[in-house]
Amino acid sequence: MADVRGGDLSRLRQLNSLTAIRELRRAGPLTLSALAGRTGLSRPSMKEVTDELMGLGWVEEVPPSPGTMGRPARRYRFRADSGYLVGVDIGGHNIRAALSDLDGEILAETRQPVLPDDPIEERLAAIDRAVSGCLALSRTSVSDLWMISVGTVGVIDVEGRVIYSAAVPAWRDLDLAGKLREMFPCQILIENDSRLAAMAETRRGVAKGARDVVFLHVGRRMGAGLIIGGKVHRGFGAAAGEISMLPEARWFDPAEHLNTCPSLPEGTPPEDAAGWTLAAARNGDPVALAAVERYVDDLAVGTAAMVLILDPQMVVLGGGFSRSSDVLLGRLRERLERTCMRMPEVRASALGDECVVVGAIDYAVDHLDDQLFTPDKGPLPVTR
């Protein structure tokens, strides 16, 4: 019986600690009395909890504000800087990285240009440079990294292996998680980039609070991420949203209409062609406008199919071309209205090119919460 009571008390202390951490993460620095009020614990019990959390390194006392008169009440905060997370966006043409604290506040960002046909070794080296750049900018040691979360093009299995990637053919059958574990001394997470972008929009972007969302990743390639019931939908084999595999959807290379616009100036670099066409359409160039109409025709086919199947609350236009939402959004909405039984809200991304790397950070924060801050995971470890 004594063992059972001891176990119950240990469990109770753990629950109280997790509750205190949750409130400190939500509200920022709190006094002992305020924290006790939020958790429902007595002030003496709360003092025991905060002392234990301070000993473990999860909580620290906040110095009083300069100029404070008298003896101020002690305030405590969650030590989000006790470790760091990195989000990485591995695209066909750029690799972006962002470093955040344990609450997901981004502290540093870097970018490395790459080419779709670069060998695996060069792309891995670019990832290393991007992560190292974030560490240098934030003056953080690699030993302080807890987790690296990666969004990449392609179909990703549960082990972090790239099953298939049309945008980066060399990625096919690559054990990306294994490669990155050899490079970095921390946990590695791998997910499809469009899914992470969809997650970011529902956490920090225009779809915040929406539970059913279709995210369109539009740029030099096309992809889609699905949020169903407030959760990222991967599908049974992690291939949900791969509309580009359906030839009738015409999603495999829809940017071809923009890249081959007849009015494109001779000598325009291929990577700038679509941007030039979109800008020219904005300025009223009739040939560029015709190219945009053809592009949106193709974009609307796959989008309408997903809207009719999922009946989402919102469609979000994201990715590199979302910067031209003033040119694309109205035309896409018009085409969907012709086909869809119930028209969802159609919005432009608030995160733009950063949607994947931000989603990667949020994905890492979710995993951290699941591993450390849920009651069934055991006592909290000591942190630095």
C-alpha positions as CSV (number, residue, x, y, z in Angstrom):
1,M,0.0,0.0,0.0
2,A,2.9,2.3,0.8
3,D,4.4,1.7,-2.6
4,V,1.1,2.6,-4.3
5,R,0.7,5.8,-2.3
6,G,4.3,6.7,-3.1
7,G,3.6,6.1,-6.8
8,D,0.5,8.2,-6.5
9,L,2.4,11.1,-4.9
10,S,5.2,10.9,-7.5
11,R,2.5,11.0,-10.3
12,L,0.9,14.0,-8.6
13,R,4.1,15.9,-8.4
14,Q,4.7,15.2,-12.1
15,L,1.3,16.4,-13.0
16,N,1.7,19.6,-10.9
17,S,5.1,20.2,-12.6
18,L,3.7,19.8,-16.1
19,T,0.7,22.1,-15.2
20,A,3.1,24.8,-13.9
21,I,5.2,24.6,-17.1
22,R,2.2,24.8,-19.3
23,E,1.0,28.0,-17.5
24,L,4.4,29.6,-17.6
25,R,4.7,28.9,-21.3
26,R,1.3,30.3,-22.0
27,A,1.5,33.4,-19.8
28,G,5.1,34.3,-19.5
29,P,6.7,35.3,-16.2
30,L,4.3,34.8,-13.2
31,T,4.5,35.4,-9.5
32,L,4.2,32.4,-7.2
33,S,0.7,33.6,-6.2
34,A,-0.4,34.1,-9.8
35,L,0.9,30.7,-10.8
36,A,-0.8,29.1,-7.8
37,G,-4.1,30.7,-8.8
38,R,-3.8,29.4,-12.4
39,T,-2.9,25.9,-11.4
40,G,-5.3,25.6,-8.4
41,L,-2.5,24.6,-6.1
42,S,-1.8,26.2,-2.7
43,R,1.0,28.7,-2.5
44,P,3.2,26.4,-0.4
45,S,2.6,23.5,-2.9
46,M,3.4,25.8,-5.8
47,K,6.7,26.8,-4.0
48,E,7.7,23.2,-3.8
49,V,6.9,22.7,-7.5
50,T,8.9,25.7,-8.7
51,D,11.8,24.8,-6.5
52,E,11.9,21.4,-8.0
53,L,11.6,22.8,-11.6
54,M,14.4,25.3,-10.9
55,G,16.6,22.5,-9.6
56,L,16.0,20.6,-12.9
57,G,16.7,23.7,-15.0
58,W,13.3,24.1,-16.5
59,V,12.3,27.3,-14.6
60,E,14.2,30.3,-13.4
61,E,13.5,33.3,-11.3
62,V,13.2,36.6,-13.3
63,P,15.1,39.6,-12.0
64,P,12.9,42.5,-10.9
65,S,12.4,45.3,-13.4
66,P,14.8,48.3,-13.1
67,G,13.4,51.0,-10.9
68,T,11.0,48.7,-9.1
69,M,10.2,50.2,-5.7
70,G,10.1,48.1,-2.5
71,R,10.5,44.4,-2.3
72,P,8.8,43.0,-5.5
73,A,7.2,39.6,-5.6
74,R,9.4,36.9,-7.1
75,R,8.5,36.0,-10.7
76,Y,9.3,32.8,-12.5
77,R,9.6,31.9,-16.2
78,F,9.9,28.8,-18.3
79,R,13.5,28.5,-19.6
80,A,12.8,28.2,-23.3
81,D,16.5,28.9,-23.8
82,S,17.6,25.7,-22.1
83,G,17.8,24.1,-25.5
84,Y,17.3,24.9,-29.2
85,L,15.4,23.6,-32.2
86,V,16.2,24.0,-35.9
87,G,13.8,23.9,-38.8
88,V,15.1,23.2,-42.3
89,D,13.3,23.6,-45.6
90,I,14.9,21.5,-48.4
91,G,13.6,22.8,-51.6
92,G,14.7,22.2,-55.2
93,H,16.5,25.6,-55.5
94,N,17.0,26.8,-51.9
95,I,17.7,25.3,-48.5
96,R,16.5,27.5,-45.6
97,A,17.2,27.0,-41.9
98,A,15.8,28.7,-38.8
99,L,16.8,28.3,-35.2
100,S,14.3,28.7,-32.4
101,D,14.1,28.3,-28.6
102,L,12.0,25.5,-27.1
103,D,8.8,27.6,-27.4
104,G,9.3,28.0,-31.2
105,E,10.4,31.7,-31.2
106,I,12.7,32.1,-34.2
107,L,16.1,33.6,-33.3
108,A,18.1,33.2,-36.5
109,E,17.6,32.3,-40.2
110,T,19.8,31.5,-43.1
111,R,19.5,30.4,-46.8
112,Q,21.7,28.4,-49.1
113,P,21.1,28.2,-52.9
114,V,21.1,24.8,-54.5
115,L,20.1,23.2,-57.8
116,P,17.7,20.4,-58.4
117,D,20.3,18.2,-60.0
118,D,23.0,18.8,-57.4
119,P,24.5,15.5,-56.1
120,I,23.4,14.3,-52.7
121,E,26.7,15.2,-51.1
122,E,26.4,18.8,-52.2
123,R,22.8,19.2,-50.9
124,L,23.8,17.7,-47.5
125,A,26.8,20.1,-47.4
126,A,24.4,23.0,-48.0
127,I,22.2,21.8,-45.2
128,D,25.2,21.7,-42.9
129,R,26.1,25.3,-44.0
130,A,22.6,26.5,-43.4
131,V,22.4,25.0,-39.9
132,S,25.9,26.2,-39.0
133,G,25.0,29.7,-40.2
134,C,22.0,29.7,-37.7
135,L,24.3,28.5,-34.9
136,A,26.8,31.2,-35.7
137,L,24.2,34.0,-35.9
138,S,22.7,33.0,-32.6
139,R,26.0,32.2,-30.9
140,T,24.7,28.7,-30.1
141,S,26.7,25.5,-29.9
142,V,25.7,22.5,-31.8
143,S,25.7,20.6,-28.5
144,D,22.7,22.8,-27.5
145,L,20.6,21.5,-30.3
146,W,17.8,19.2,-29.1
147,M,16.1,18.6,-32.4
148,I,16.4,19.3,-36.2
149,S,13.1,19.1,-38.0
150,V,13.2,18.9,-41.8
151,G,10.6,19.6,-44.5
152,T,11.6,18.2,-47.9
153,V,10.0,17.6,-51.3
154,G,8.7,14.1,-51.9
155,V,6.9,11.2,-50.2
156,I,8.5,10.5,-46.8
157,D,8.0,7.3,-44.9
158,V,7.7,7.0,-41.1
159,E,11.4,6.3,-40.7
160,G,12.4,9.5,-42.5
161,R,13.3,7.9,-45.8
162,V,12.4,9.7,-49.1
163,I,10.4,7.2,-51.1
164,Y,10.0,9.3,-54.1
165,S,10.8,12.9,-55.2
166,A,10.0,14.3,-58.7
167,A,11.6,17.7,-57.9
168,V,14.9,16.2,-56.6
169,P,15.3,12.8,-58.3
170,A,18.6,12.1,-56.4
171,W,16.5,12.0,-53.2
172,R,14.7,8.9,-54.2
173,D,15.2,6.0,-51.7
174,L,17.5,8.2,-49.6
175,D,17.6,7.6,-45.9
176,L,17.6,11.3,-45.2
177,A,17.1,10.9,-41.5
178,G,20.0,8.5,-41.2
179,K,22.3,10.9,-43.2
180,L,21.4,13.8,-40.9
181,R,21.9,11.8,-37.8
182,E,25.5,11.2,-38.9
183,M,25.9,14.9,-39.3
184,F,24.2,16.3,-36.1
185,P,24.2,15.0,-32.5
186,C,20.5,15.4,-31.9
187,Q,17.1,14.0,-32.8
188,I,16.1,14.3,-36.5
189,L,12.5,14.6,-37.8
190,I,11.6,14.4,-41.5
191,E,8.3,15.4,-43.1
192,N,6.9,16.5,-46.4
193,D,7.4,20.2,-46.9
194,S,3.8,21.0,-48.0
195,R,2.4,19.4,-44.9
196,L,4.7,21.4,-42.7
197,A,3.6,24.6,-44.6
198,A,0.0,23.7,-44.0
199,M,0.7,23.2,-40.3
200,A,2.4,26.6,-40.1
201,E,-0.6,28.4,-41.7
202,T,-3.0,26.9,-39.1
203,R,-0.7,27.8,-36.2
204,R,0.7,31.2,-37.2
205,G,-0.9,32.2,-40.6
206,V,-4.1,33.0,-42.3
207,A,-5.7,29.7,-41.4
208,K,-5.1,30.0,-37.7
209,G,-7.8,28.1,-35.9
210,A,-9.2,26.5,-39.0
211,R,-9.6,22.7,-38.7
212,D,-10.0,21.7,-42.4
213,V,-7.6,23.3,-44.8
214,V,-6.1,22.6,-48.3
215,F,-2.7,24.3,-48.6
216,L,-1.4,24.8,-52.1
217,H,2.3,25.0,-52.4
218,V,2.7,26.9,-55.6
219,G,6.1,27.8,-57.1
220,R,8.4,26.3,-59.6
221,R,6.7,23.1,-58.6
222,M,3.3,22.2,-57.2
223,G,2.4,20.4,-54.0
224,A,-0.5,20.2,-51.5
225,G,-0.8,19.8,-47.7
226,L,-4.0,18.7,-46.0
227,I,-5.3,19.6,-42.5
228,I,-8.3,17.4,-41.5
229,G,-9.9,17.8,-38.1
230,G,-7.1,20.2,-37.0
231,K,-4.4,17.6,-37.8
232,V,-1.9,17.1,-40.6
233,H,-3.2,14.3,-42.8
234,R,-0.5,12.0,-44.1
235,G,-2.6,9.2,-45.4
236,F,-2.0,5.4,-45.0
237,G,1.2,5.4,-47.0
238,A,2.3,9.0,-46.4
239,A,1.3,10.0,-50.0
240,A,-1.8,12.1,-49.3
241,G,-2.1,15.3,-51.4
242,E,0.2,14.0,-54.3
243,I,-2.2,15.3,-56.9
244,S,0.8,16.0,-59.3
245,M,0.9,12.2,-59.9
246,L,-2.4,12.4,-61.7
247,P,-1.8,13.4,-65.3
248,E,-5.3,14.7,-65.8
249,A,-4.7,17.3,-63.0
250,R,-1.8,18.8,-65.1
251,W,0.1,19.6,-61.9
252,F,3.4,18.0,-62.8
253,D,4.9,21.1,-64.4
254,P,2.2,23.8,-64.4
255,A,4.8,26.6,-64.2
256,E,5.7,25.8,-67.8
257,H,3.0,28.2,-68.9
258,L,4.8,31.0,-67.0
259,N,8.3,29.9,-67.9
260,T,7.6,29.8,-71.6
261,C,5.6,33.0,-72.0
262,P,6.1,34.3,-75.6
263,S,6.8,37.8,-74.4
264,L,9.6,36.7,-72.1
265,P,12.7,38.8,-72.8
266,E,15.5,36.9,-74.5
267,G,18.2,35.9,-72.0
268,T,16.0,35.9,-68.9
269,P,17.5,33.3,-66.5
270,P,15.2,30.3,-66.1
271,E,14.8,30.8,-62.4
272,D,13.5,34.3,-63.1
273,A,11.1,33.5,-65.9
274,A,7.9,32.8,-63.9
275,G,8.4,35.9,-61.7
276,W,8.8,38.0,-64.8
277,T,5.6,36.7,-66.3
278,L,3.6,37.3,-63.2
279,A,5.0,40.8,-62.9
280,A,4.2,41.5,-66.5
281,A,0.6,40.2,-66.0
282,R,0.3,42.5,-63.1
283,N,1.2,45.4,-65.4
284,G,-1.4,44.4,-68.0
285,D,0.8,42.6,-70.6
286,P,-1.9,40.7,-72.6
287,V,0.5,37.9,-73.5
288,A,1.6,37.4,-69.9
289,L,-2.0,37.6,-68.8
290,A,-2.9,34.7,-71.2
291,A,0.0,32.7,-69.8
292,V,-1.3,33.3,-66.2
293,E,-4.8,32.2,-67.3
294,R,-3.4,28.9,-68.6
295,Y,-1.4,28.4,-65.4
296,V,-4.5,29.0,-63.2
297,D,-6.6,26.7,-65.4
298,D,-4.2,23.9,-64.4
299,L,-3.9,24.9,-60.8
300,A,-7.7,24.9,-60.5
301,V,-8.2,21.3,-61.7
302,G,-6.3,19.7,-58.8
303,T,-7.5,22.2,-56.3
304,A,-11.2,21.7,-57.2
305,A,-10.7,17.9,-56.9
306,M,-9.4,18.3,-53.3
307,V,-12.1,20.8,-52.4
308,L,-14.9,18.5,-53.7
309,I,-13.5,15.5,-51.8
310,L,-12.6,17.3,-48.5
311,D,-15.0,20.2,-48.3
312,P,-12.4,22.4,-46.5
313,Q,-13.1,25.5,-44.6
314,M,-10.2,27.3,-46.4
315,V,-7.8,27.0,-49.3
316,V,-4.5,28.7,-48.7
317,L,-2.3,29.8,-51.6
318,G,1.3,29.5,-50.4
319,G,4.8,29.0,-51.6
320,G,7.0,31.2,-53.8
321,F,4.2,32.3,-56.1
322,S,2.0,33.5,-53.2
323,R,3.9,36.8,-53.6
324,S,1.8,37.2,-56.7
325,S,-1.5,36.4,-55.0
326,D,-3.0,39.7,-56.4
327,V,-2.6,38.2,-59.8
328,L,-3.6,34.6,-59.0
329,L,-6.1,34.5,-56.2
330,G,-9.1,36.1,-57.9
331,R,-8.7,33.9,-61.0
332,L,-8.4,30.8,-58.9
333,R,-11.4,31.7,-56.9
334,E,-13.5,32.3,-60.0
335,R,-12.6,28.9,-61.4
336,L,-13.4,27.1,-58.2
337,E,-16.8,28.8,-58.0
338,R,-17.7,27.2,-61.3
339,T,-17.1,23.7,-60.0
340,C,-17.3,23.5,-56.2
341,M,-20.7,22.7,-54.5
342,R,-19.7,24.7,-51.4
343,M,-17.1,27.4,-51.9
344,P,-14.4,27.5,-49.3
345,E,-12.6,30.7,-48.2
346,V,-9.6,31.2,-50.5
347,R,-6.7,33.2,-48.9
348,A,-3.1,34.0,-49.7
349,S,-0.4,32.7,-47.3
350,A,0.7,35.1,-44.6
351,L,4.1,33.3,-44.3
352,G,5.2,33.2,-48.0
353,D,8.5,31.6,-48.5
354,E,9.0,31.0,-44.8
355,C,6.0,28.6,-44.5
356,V,7.9,25.4,-44.6
357,V,10.7,26.4,-42.2
358,V,8.2,27.8,-39.7
359,G,6.1,24.6,-40.0
360,A,9.3,22.6,-39.3
361,I,9.8,24.5,-36.1
362,D,6.2,24.0,-35.0
363,Y,6.5,20.3,-35.8
364,A,9.6,20.1,-33.6
365,V,7.8,21.9,-30.8
366,D,4.9,19.4,-31.0
367,H,7.3,16.5,-30.7
368,L,9.1,18.1,-27.8
369,D,5.8,18.6,-26.0
370,D,4.8,15.0,-26.7
371,Q,8.1,13.6,-25.5
372,L,8.6,15.7,-22.4
373,F,5.4,17.5,-21.4
374,T,2.8,14.8,-21.3
375,P,2.0,12.8,-18.2
376,D,2.7,9.3,-19.6
377,K,6.3,10.1,-20.5
378,G,7.8,9.9,-17.0
379,P,9.6,12.4,-14.9
380,L,11.2,15.5,-16.5
381,P,14.9,15.1,-17.1
382,V,17.5,17.5,-15.9
383,T,18.4,20.2,-18.4
384,R,21.3,22.5,-18.7
